[in-house]
Amino acid sequence: MSEIRNLLSSAQEAEMRGEKAEAVRLLRKAAEYYRDRQLLKKAAQMLRQARRVEGIADEPTDAVFGFGSEFEADAVPEVARPRPDRELVEQRGPQLADPALEAWCSFCCQPKAVVGPLVAGPAGAYACAACLRQSAQLMPGAEVVVAAAPEVWSLTALAHELPAQRRARDRFMRLRPRLALVIGPEGTGKTTWLSSLRGPDVREVEVTSRLSADDERALLDWLAVPSRSAFLVVRAAVPTPALVLQGEHGDEPVHDTATLAAAVPHVSPTLLARVDAVHAFEPPSELALFDLATALARTRRVSLPEAALIQLVSLALRAQRGAHELATLIARIPPGTYNP
């Protein structure tokens, strides 16, 4: 059965790449496979799939296999069909798709990374939980129970976002990384931003020194499960990106592995090679800190004149702890109104 599975998997991959001719060739080869084993209904299904890829509404089966309409499954009496062996019967039913397979739902055409685990059919089709649920609603009287869709990542809105936190949020929602590097000096908003994330099977690893071989192996074993993610949190200056792309979402910095390795020498090359997103938290500007001070004071019901807010920002900058020091200073002021 590995032969037919490989054929169907290769056909799907070819279609996803836009190589229609190759997909059709593989689907017709799969049809021949089923025909040779007298699984005529499956063979006809493969032909219909090949015609769909080619954009052909119908095609005589005798042109493909060299004999007439007796090939069609509906024309073969049930009693005349050979009884397939047990393995073939089991293979015909739906089953969970291989978690390592980067497949797409055949109905909504979205990748597994977006829609979650897929159910695989024997003809190379895949279905996500949402499409299975919708399909059940289209069939009156069908009692189909679909497990709840897996929990997905979400971000809790912060009362006030620093520019670096806003960029990280936008980038995260577009990328959804498996292993992300969160880097920046103290007081740049890393901890607050990470606390706003909510998702399944996530691990935060604060890297202050070189991880032991056992800890690193445990993290890699954790990431071996496709549904899991991790963040490497490093307190360090953000290195200059190797490249800055101009895109529809604004500037997109690209950090090369060599520069990152120099900036965070206590993160092993093995882990850095696995990093698929870099969330850079640069120190906030005076204006960004002033806006944060205004928002924090309002939240704590502290009314301060502008001159006092400016002084608080200066104290935070002098302490070189940025937003951390600013939040601490405002937390020390009792609620109330203070005059210039």
C-alpha positions as CSV (number, residue, x, y, z in Angstrom):
1,M,0.0,0.0,0.0
2,S,3.0,2.3,0.3
3,E,3.1,2.6,-3.5
4,I,-0.4,4.0,-3.8
5,R,0.0,6.3,-0.8
6,N,3.2,7.7,-2.3
7,L,1.4,8.2,-5.7
8,L,-1.5,10.1,-4.1
9,S,0.8,12.2,-1.9
10,S,3.1,13.1,-4.8
11,A,0.0,14.0,-6.9
12,Q,-1.3,16.4,-4.3
13,E,2.1,18.0,-3.9
14,A,2.4,18.5,-7.6
15,E,-1.0,20.1,-7.8
16,M,-0.2,22.4,-4.9
17,R,3.0,23.5,-6.8
18,G,0.9,24.2,-9.9
19,E,2.4,21.3,-11.9
20,K,-0.9,20.1,-13.3
21,A,0.6,17.8,-15.9
22,E,2.6,15.9,-13.4
23,A,-0.4,15.7,-11.0
24,V,-2.6,14.3,-13.8
25,R,0.1,11.8,-14.7
26,L,0.3,10.5,-11.2
27,L,-3.4,10.4,-10.7
28,R,-3.8,8.3,-13.9
29,K,-1.0,6.0,-12.7
30,A,-3.0,5.6,-9.4
31,A,-6.1,4.8,-11.5
32,E,-4.1,2.1,-13.2
33,Y,-3.0,0.8,-9.9
34,Y,-6.5,0.4,-8.7
35,R,-7.7,-1.0,-12.0
36,D,-5.0,-3.8,-12.0
37,R,-6.4,-4.8,-8.6
38,Q,-10.0,-4.8,-9.8
39,L,-10.8,-1.8,-7.5
40,L,-12.8,-0.2,-10.2
41,K,-14.7,2.3,-8.1
42,K,-11.4,3.7,-6.8
43,A,-9.9,3.7,-10.3
44,A,-12.9,5.7,-11.6
45,Q,-12.5,8.1,-8.7
46,M,-8.8,8.7,-9.6
47,L,-9.8,9.4,-13.2
48,R,-12.4,11.9,-12.1
49,Q,-9.8,13.6,-10.0
50,A,-7.4,13.7,-13.0
51,R,-10.1,15.2,-15.2
52,R,-10.8,17.9,-12.6
53,V,-7.2,18.9,-12.5
54,E,-7.1,19.0,-16.3
55,G,-10.4,21.0,-16.4
56,I,-12.1,18.3,-18.4
57,A,-15.8,17.7,-17.6
58,D,-15.9,14.1,-18.9
59,E,-13.8,11.6,-20.8
60,P,-14.4,8.1,-22.0
61,T,-12.7,5.5,-19.8
62,D,-11.9,3.2,-22.7
63,A,-9.6,5.9,-24.1
64,V,-7.5,5.5,-21.0
65,F,-7.5,1.8,-20.2
66,G,-8.3,0.3,-23.6
67,F,-11.7,-1.1,-22.8
68,G,-15.3,0.1,-22.6
69,S,-17.9,1.2,-20.2
70,E,-17.6,-2.0,-18.1
71,F,-14.8,-0.2,-16.4
72,E,-17.2,2.2,-14.6
73,A,-17.9,1.0,-11.1
74,D,-21.6,1.5,-11.4
75,A,-21.7,-0.9,-14.4
76,V,-20.0,-3.7,-12.5
77,P,-22.5,-5.9,-10.4
78,E,-21.6,-6.0,-6.8
79,V,-21.4,-9.8,-6.8
80,A,-18.9,-9.7,-9.6
81,R,-16.4,-7.5,-7.8
82,P,-13.4,-9.2,-6.2
83,R,-13.3,-8.9,-2.4
84,P,-10.3,-6.7,-1.4
85,D,-8.0,-7.9,1.3
86,R,-8.2,-6.5,4.8
87,E,-5.5,-3.9,4.3
88,L,-7.2,-2.5,1.3
89,V,-10.5,-2.2,3.2
90,E,-8.8,-0.4,6.1
91,Q,-7.0,2.0,3.7
92,R,-10.2,3.1,2.1
93,G,-11.6,4.8,5.2
94,P,-10.7,8.2,6.6
95,Q,-7.9,8.6,9.1
96,L,-6.0,11.4,10.8
97,A,-3.4,12.9,8.4
98,D,0.3,12.5,9.3
99,P,1.2,15.5,11.5
100,A,4.5,15.8,9.7
101,L,2.7,16.3,6.3
102,E,2.3,19.9,5.2
103,A,-1.1,19.3,3.6
104,W,-3.9,21.7,2.7
105,C,-7.7,21.2,3.3
106,S,-9.2,20.1,-0.1
107,F,-12.4,22.1,0.6
108,C,-11.3,25.5,2.0
109,C,-7.8,25.3,0.5
110,Q,-6.1,26.5,3.6
111,P,-2.9,25.0,5.0
112,K,-2.8,22.8,8.1
113,A,-0.8,25.5,9.9
114,V,-3.9,27.7,9.7
115,V,-6.8,25.3,10.1
116,G,-5.2,22.7,12.4
117,P,-5.2,18.9,12.1
118,L,-6.6,17.3,9.0
119,V,-8.5,14.1,8.2
120,A,-7.0,12.2,5.2
121,G,-9.0,10.2,2.7
122,P,-7.6,7.3,0.7
123,A,-7.8,9.3,-2.6
124,G,-5.4,12.0,-1.4
125,A,-8.1,14.5,-0.2
126,Y,-7.9,16.3,3.2
127,A,-10.6,17.9,5.3
128,C,-10.3,20.3,8.3
129,A,-12.6,20.3,11.3
130,A,-14.5,23.4,10.1
131,C,-15.2,21.9,6.7
132,L,-16.3,18.6,8.3
133,R,-18.7,20.5,10.5
134,Q,-20.1,22.5,7.6
135,S,-20.4,19.3,5.5
136,A,-22.4,17.7,8.3
137,Q,-24.8,20.6,8.3
138,L,-25.5,20.1,4.5
139,M,-26.6,16.5,5.0
140,P,-30.1,16.4,6.6
141,G,-30.4,13.6,9.2
142,A,-26.7,12.9,9.3
143,E,-25.4,12.5,12.8
144,V,-21.8,13.6,12.5
145,V,-19.9,14.5,15.6
146,V,-16.8,16.6,14.9
147,A,-14.3,17.2,17.7
148,A,-13.9,20.8,18.7
149,A,-11.3,22.7,16.7
150,P,-8.0,22.9,18.4
151,E,-7.3,26.1,20.4
152,V,-5.6,28.7,18.3
153,W,-3.2,31.5,19.2
154,S,-4.7,34.8,20.3
155,L,-3.4,38.0,21.6
156,T,-5.0,39.9,24.5
157,A,-5.1,43.6,23.7
158,L,-2.8,45.7,25.8
159,A,-4.1,48.8,27.4
160,H,-1.3,50.7,25.7
161,E,1.3,49.4,23.2
162,L,4.8,50.5,22.8
163,P,5.9,50.7,19.1
164,A,8.0,47.5,19.5
165,Q,5.1,45.7,21.1
166,R,2.8,46.7,18.2
167,R,5.4,45.5,15.6
168,A,5.8,42.2,17.4
169,R,2.0,41.7,17.5
170,D,1.6,42.4,13.8
171,R,4.5,40.2,12.9
172,F,3.4,37.4,15.1
173,M,-0.1,37.3,13.7
174,R,1.3,37.1,10.2
175,L,4.0,34.5,10.9
176,R,2.9,32.3,13.8
177,P,6.4,30.9,14.5
178,R,7.4,27.6,16.0
179,L,10.5,28.9,17.7
180,A,10.8,32.6,18.1
181,L,13.7,34.7,19.5
182,V,12.5,37.7,21.6
183,I,15.4,40.0,22.1
184,G,15.8,43.4,23.6
185,P,17.3,45.3,26.7
186,E,15.4,45.6,30.0
187,G,12.3,47.8,29.9
188,T,11.4,47.5,26.3
189,G,8.1,45.6,26.8
190,K,9.1,42.0,26.2
191,T,7.6,40.5,29.4
192,T,4.3,42.5,29.0
193,W,4.0,41.5,25.4
194,L,4.6,37.8,26.1
195,S,2.0,37.8,28.9
196,S,-0.6,39.0,26.3
197,L,-0.1,35.8,24.2
198,R,-2.4,32.9,24.7
199,G,-2.2,29.6,22.9
200,P,-1.8,25.8,23.2
201,D,1.4,24.1,24.1
202,V,3.7,27.1,24.4
203,R,6.9,27.4,26.4
204,E,8.9,30.4,27.3
205,V,12.6,29.9,28.0
206,E,14.5,32.9,29.4
207,V,18.1,32.4,28.3
208,T,20.6,34.2,30.6
209,S,23.4,31.7,30.1
210,R,24.2,28.8,27.9
211,L,21.5,26.1,28.2
212,S,22.8,22.7,29.3
213,A,22.8,19.9,26.7
214,D,19.9,18.2,28.6
215,D,17.8,21.4,28.6
216,E,18.5,22.1,25.0
217,R,17.6,18.5,24.0
218,A,14.4,18.7,26.1
219,L,13.4,21.9,24.2
220,L,14.1,20.3,20.8
221,D,12.1,17.2,21.9
222,W,9.2,19.6,22.9
223,L,9.3,21.2,19.5
224,A,9.2,17.8,17.8
225,V,5.4,17.8,18.4
226,P,3.9,20.0,15.6
227,S,1.4,21.7,17.8
228,R,4.0,23.1,20.2
229,S,5.8,26.5,20.1
230,A,8.5,28.1,22.2
231,F,10.0,31.6,22.8
232,L,13.6,32.1,23.6
233,V,13.7,35.3,25.6
234,V,17.1,37.1,25.7
235,R,18.0,40.4,27.4
236,A,20.5,41.9,25.0
237,A,20.8,44.8,22.6
238,V,19.1,44.3,19.3
239,P,21.7,43.8,16.5
240,T,21.4,45.8,13.3
241,P,19.4,43.7,10.8
242,A,21.2,42.4,7.7
243,L,18.5,43.5,5.5
244,V,15.3,45.7,5.7
245,L,12.6,44.9,3.2
246,Q,9.8,47.3,2.3
247,G,6.5,45.6,2.3
248,E,2.8,46.2,2.6
249,H,3.0,46.1,6.4
250,G,5.9,48.5,6.5
251,D,9.6,47.9,7.2
252,E,10.5,44.2,7.6
253,P,13.9,43.7,9.2
254,V,15.7,40.4,8.4
255,H,18.3,39.2,10.9
256,D,20.9,36.8,9.7
257,T,22.1,33.9,11.9
258,A,25.7,35.0,12.0
259,T,24.8,38.5,13.4
260,L,22.4,37.0,15.9
261,A,25.1,34.5,17.1
262,A,27.4,37.4,17.8
263,A,24.7,39.3,19.6
264,V,23.6,36.3,21.8
265,P,26.6,34.0,22.1
266,H,24.9,32.1,25.0
267,V,22.3,30.8,22.5
268,S,23.7,27.7,20.8
269,P,24.0,27.6,17.0
270,T,21.7,24.6,17.0
271,L,18.8,26.6,18.5
272,L,19.6,29.7,16.4
273,A,19.3,27.7,13.3
274,R,15.8,26.6,14.3
275,V,14.6,30.2,15.0
276,D,11.9,31.1,12.5
277,A,11.0,34.6,13.8
278,V,12.9,37.4,15.5
279,H,10.9,39.8,17.6
280,A,13.2,42.8,18.2
281,F,12.4,45.1,21.1
282,E,14.4,48.3,20.8
283,P,14.4,50.8,23.6
284,P,11.4,53.1,23.4
285,S,11.9,56.8,22.5
286,E,11.2,59.7,24.9
287,L,7.9,60.3,23.1
288,A,6.8,56.7,23.3
289,L,7.6,56.7,27.1
290,F,5.7,59.9,27.5
291,D,2.6,58.3,25.9
292,L,3.1,55.3,28.1
293,A,3.4,57.5,31.2
294,T,0.1,59.2,30.3
295,A,-1.7,55.9,29.8
296,L,-0.3,54.4,33.0
297,A,-1.3,57.5,35.0
298,R,-4.8,57.4,33.6
299,T,-5.2,53.7,34.4
300,R,-4.1,54.3,38.0
301,R,-6.3,57.4,38.3
302,V,-3.3,59.7,38.8
303,S,-3.7,63.1,37.3
304,L,-0.3,64.7,36.6
305,P,0.8,67.9,34.8
306,E,2.8,67.5,31.7
307,A,5.9,68.8,33.3
308,A,5.7,66.0,36.0
309,L,5.2,63.3,33.3
310,I,8.3,64.6,31.5
311,Q,10.3,64.4,34.7
312,L,9.2,60.8,35.2
313,V,10.3,59.9,31.7
314,S,13.7,61.5,32.4
315,L,14.0,59.4,35.6
316,A,13.2,56.2,33.7
317,L,15.7,57.0,31.0
318,R,18.4,57.8,33.6
319,A,17.8,54.5,35.3
320,Q,18.2,52.7,31.9
321,R,15.3,50.5,32.7
322,G,12.8,52.1,30.3
323,A,9.2,51.1,30.7
324,H,10.0,49.0,33.8
325,E,11.2,52.0,35.7
326,L,8.4,54.2,34.4
327,A,5.7,51.8,35.6
328,T,7.4,51.4,39.0
329,L,7.6,55.2,39.4
330,I,3.9,55.7,38.6
331,A,2.9,52.8,40.8
332,R,4.5,54.6,43.7
333,I,2.2,57.6,43.3
334,P,-1.2,57.4,45.1
335,P,-4.3,58.1,43.1
336,G,-5.3,61.7,43.0
337,T,-4.8,65.0,41.2
338,Y,-1.5,66.8,41.4
339,N,-1.0,70.4,40.4
340,P,1.9,71.9,38.5
